[in-house]
Amino acid sequence: MTPTSRTKIAAVIGSPVRHSLSPAIHNAAFAAHGDDWVYGAFEVEPEHAVAAIDAMRILGIAGLSITMPHKEMVIPALDVVDGSATLARAVNTVVRDADGRLVGHNTDGSGCVDALRRAGADLSCVAVVGAGATARAVIAALAALGSRVCVANRTTARLDEAVKVGNGSRSGSTKAVPIDAVGECPTIINTTPQGMAGVSPDAVPFETKTLGPRHVVLDAVYHPLETRLLREARARGSKTIDGLDMLCAQAARQQELWLGRRPDVSLMRDAALKELAKSQR
């Protein structure tokens, strides 16, 4: 579909976003549904995050995805922030509502839960490694769902904050645990950058020797698609979920907020894999 003056614009802002898969994912879904929307990526330095929200108002941009490190920074610039994003203190989606207000949401948590459910993960007890913006959204969503949530993180202050988020979602649902205790939960989620290309590609966020066939391990890192954590977990018989599944699931939730319908995540994943293949040529 050729863009026109009536085409609605959506985009991701963050730093860096040069290698973002979000344009491929969202544009594939727009095309499949015949939507007159187009999605791009804007590199925005952290000091300009609030100004980017002002630009959204001025330019009439219909929807924004917010990635790191802007998820907390944009909150003061928004007109409304919904409950899940307020609790997590992180916004990853901005919607322009019928009154023109810019409303902040967070789909990281619901997207993560969607990915876990599709894989048949046991959500009765879930360990979350990390305590940043993504972790807080995931913890809040799991706690609201009824899961017992165990959080492990190297920094005590952020750990305490993440536990408070979970218990704010559902009282008594969330507790801090040592990193070597995460294997006590049947489902484990890594939200840290450990294992990410260009950051710490050979690192694992926790010791994998306790993993086995009873475990499901989700790694939010998707570059590379198979991290060392996932390789080691699979070698021990665990079921694994890569970060691309979570990325596509949360993107589908974003489109539901923008357009009122949730696209096929398998279509979005296929588009992302094709984009990854291009970058590896």
C-alpha positions in Angstrom: 0.0 0.0 0.0 1.5 3.4 -1.0 1.4 5.9 1.8 -0.7 9.0 1.2 -1.6 12.1 3.2 -4.2 10.1 5.0 -1.8 7.3 6.0 -1.5 7.0 9.8 2.1 7.0 11.2 3.4 4.8 14.0 7.0 4.4 15.1 9.4 3.2 17.8 11.6 5.6 19.7 14.6 4.6 21.7 18.4 4.6 21.6 19.7 2.6 19.9 16.9 1.5 17.4 18.9 1.1 14.2 18.6 -2.6 14.3 15.0 -2.7 15.6 12.8 -5.5 14.3 9.6 -3.6 15.2 9.1 -1.9 11.7 9.2 -5.3 10.0 6.9 -6.8 12.5 4.3 -4.0 12.6 4.3 -3.3 8.8 3.7 -7.0 8.0 0.6 -7.0 10.3 -0.6 -3.7 8.8 -0.2 -5.1 5.3 -1.9 -8.3 6.1 -5.0 -6.5 7.5 -5.1 -3.8 4.8 -4.5 -1.0 7.3 -3.5 2.4 5.9 -0.7 2.6 8.5 3.0 2.7 8.2 5.6 2.1 11.0 9.1 3.5 11.2 11.9 3.9 13.7 13.3 7.2 15.2 16.6 7.3 17.0 16.0 9.6 20.0 18.7 10.4 22.5 17.6 10.1 26.1 17.7 13.8 26.7 15.1 14.3 24.0 12.6 11.6 25.1 10.1 14.1 26.4 10.5 16.3 23.2 9.7 13.2 21.1 6.3 13.0 22.8 5.7 16.7 22.0 6.6 15.9 18.4 4.0 13.1 18.4 1.4 15.7 19.3 2.5 18.3 16.7 3.0 15.8 13.9 -0.2 13.9 14.5 1.6 10.5 15.0 -1.1 7.9 15.8 0.9 5.5 17.9 4.4 5.1 19.5 6.3 2.2 20.8 8.8 3.1 23.5 11.9 1.1 24.0 14.9 1.5 26.3 16.0 3.7 27.8 12.9 5.9 27.4 10.2 3.8 29.1 10.3 5.8 32.4 11.4 9.1 30.9 8.3 9.7 28.8 5.8 9.3 31.6 5.7 13.0 32.7 4.9 14.1 29.1 1.8 12.0 28.7 -1.8 13.1 29.4 -2.9 9.8 30.9 -1.0 6.6 32.1 -3.1 3.5 32.5 -2.9 1.3 35.7 -0.5 -1.3 34.5 2.0 1.2 33.3 1.6 3.3 36.4 2.3 0.3 38.6 5.3 -0.8 36.6 6.5 2.8 36.2 7.2 2.1 32.6 5.4 2.9 29.3 6.1 1.0 26.1 3.1 2.1 24.1 1.5 5.4 23.5 -2.0 5.7 22.0 -3.8 8.8 20.7 -7.3 8.5 22.0 -10.5 9.9 20.4 -10.1 13.1 22.4 -6.6 13.6 21.1 -5.0 12.7 24.5 -1.8 10.7 24.6 -2.3 7.7 26.8 0.6 5.5 28.0 0.2 1.7 28.3 2.5 -1.2 28.9 2.2 -4.4 26.8 5.5 -6.0 28.0 3.8 -7.9 30.8 0.7 -9.1 28.9 2.9 -10.0 25.9 5.2 -12.1 28.0 2.2 -13.9 29.6 0.8 -14.5 26.0 4.1 -16.1 25.0 4.3 -18.2 28.1 0.7 -19.4 27.6 1.2 -20.4 24.0 4.2 -22.5 25.1 2.1 -24.2 27.8 4.2 -22.9 30.7 3.3 -23.6 34.3 2.4 -20.1 35.6 1.7 -21.2 39.2 5.2 -20.1 40.3 7.4 -18.0 38.0 10.9 -16.7 38.7 11.9 -13.4 37.1 15.6 -12.5 36.8 16.1 -8.7 36.7 14.3 -5.7 38.1 14.3 -3.1 35.4 11.4 -1.6 33.4 10.6 -4.8 31.5 10.9 -7.0 34.6 8.5 -4.7 36.6 5.8 -4.9 33.8 6.2 -8.7 33.7 6.0 -9.1 37.5 2.9 -6.9 37.7 1.2 -9.0 35.0 2.1 -12.3 36.5 1.0 -11.2 40.0 -2.3 -10.0 38.7 -2.8 -13.3 36.9 -2.5 -15.2 40.2 1.1 -16.5 39.9 3.5 -16.7 42.8 6.4 -14.6 41.6 10.0 -14.9 42.8 12.4 -12.1 41.8 16.2 -12.3 41.7 18.4 -9.3 41.0 21.9 -8.2 41.8 21.0 -4.7 43.1 19.0 -4.8 46.3 17.3 -1.4 45.9 15.9 -2.3 42.5 15.0 -5.7 43.7 13.0 -4.3 46.6 11.2 -2.0 44.2 10.3 -4.8 41.8 8.9 -6.9 44.7 6.8 -3.9 45.8 5.4 -3.7 42.2 4.3 -7.3 42.3 2.7 -7.0 45.8 1.0 -3.8 44.6 -0.6 -5.8 41.9 -1.7 -8.6 44.3 -0.8 -8.5 47.9 1.5 -11.3 49.1 2.2 -12.5 45.5 5.8 -11.6 45.1 9.0 -12.2 47.1 12.8 -11.8 46.6 14.9 -14.9 46.2 18.6 -15.5 45.8 19.7 -16.0 42.2 20.6 -19.6 42.8 17.0 -20.4 43.9 15.3 -19.5 40.6 15.3 -23.2 39.6 12.8 -23.9 42.3 10.1 -22.4 40.0 9.0 -24.4 37.0 9.0 -21.3 34.8 11.9 -18.8 34.6 12.1 -15.5 32.7 15.3 -13.6 32.1 14.7 -9.8 31.6 18.4 -8.8 31.9 20.7 -8.0 29.0 23.0 -10.9 30.0 23.6 -12.9 26.8 22.9 -10.0 24.4 25.1 -9.5 21.4 27.3 -6.4 21.9 26.7 -6.4 25.7 27.7 -9.8 27.2 27.1 -12.5 24.6 28.8 -15.3 26.5 27.1 -14.5 29.9 24.3 -16.4 31.5 22.1 -14.6 34.1 22.0 -17.6 36.5 23.6 -21.0 36.9 21.8 -23.5 34.6 22.9 -26.8 36.3 19.6 -26.9 38.2 17.5 -26.8 35.0 15.7 -29.9 33.7 12.7 -31.2 31.7 10.2 -29.7 34.2 11.4 -26.1 33.4 10.3 -23.6 30.8 12.8 -20.8 30.3 12.0 -17.6 28.5 14.8 -15.2 27.6 13.7 -11.7 26.7 16.9 -11.2 24.7 16.3 -11.7 21.0 19.7 -10.7 19.6 21.0 -13.4 19.2 17.9 -15.4 18.8 19.4 -18.3 20.7 21.3 -17.1 23.7 23.8 -19.1 25.7 21.1 -19.4 28.4 18.6 -21.0 25.9 21.3 -23.4 24.5 22.2 -24.6 28.0 18.5 -24.9 29.1 17.7 -26.9 26.0 20.6 -29.2 26.5 19.3 -30.0 30.0 15.8 -30.8 28.6 14.0 -27.6 29.4 11.5 -26.1 27.0 12.7 -22.7 25.8 11.0 -19.5 24.5 13.2 -17.0 22.7 12.9 -13.2 23.0 11.3 -12.9 19.5 8.2 -14.7 20.7 7.8 -12.1 23.5 8.6 -9.2 21.2 5.9 -10.2 18.7 3.4 -10.9 21.4 3.8 -7.5 23.0 3.7 -5.9 19.5 0.4 -7.7 18.8 -1.0 -6.2 22.0 0.2 -2.7 20.8 -1.7 -3.1 17.6 -4.8 -4.1 19.6 -4.5 -0.8 21.5 -4.1 1.2 18.3 -6.5 -0.5 16.0 -8.8 -2.6 18.1 -7.7 -6.0 16.7 -4.8 -8.3 17.6 -2.9 -9.6 14.6 -1.5 -13.1 14.1 1.8 -13.3 16.0 3.1 -16.1 13.8 2.8 -13.7 10.8 4.8 -11.1 12.8 7.4 -13.6 13.8 7.9 -14.7 10.2 8.4 -11.1 9.1 11.0 -10.7 11.9 12.9 -13.8 10.9 13.0 -12.6 7.3 14.4 -9.3 8.5 17.0 -11.1 10.6 18.0 -13.2 7.6 18.6 -10.0 5.6 20.9 -8.6 8.2 23.0 -11.7 8.4 23.8 -11.9 4.6 
